[in-house]
């Protein structure tokens, strides 16, 4: 039971780190685009297009991390309902 609790904690940390990294990436991207627009205002249109494409890719990565975390939680919940360990028996035996 302790292993499942630690699994939930690990999933929570993974969600936090994954989405925090995506937020930092989008913030850095927007900062660089605004700085580029301030330096060269006539290039604002092309910078905005490039920024939106890159932001969509970063956001997609964050959503991908979130989906993986939800799948991990669903696996942990399934193991609680069935009473079977979430990890294979060989992994459980190695940690005892």
Buried (B, 14 or more C-beta within 10 A) or exposed (E): EEBBEEBBEEBEEBBEEBBEBBEEBBEEBEEEBEEBBEEEEEEBEEBEEBBEEBBEEBBEBBEEBBEBBEEBBEBBEEBEEEEEEBBEEEEEEEEE
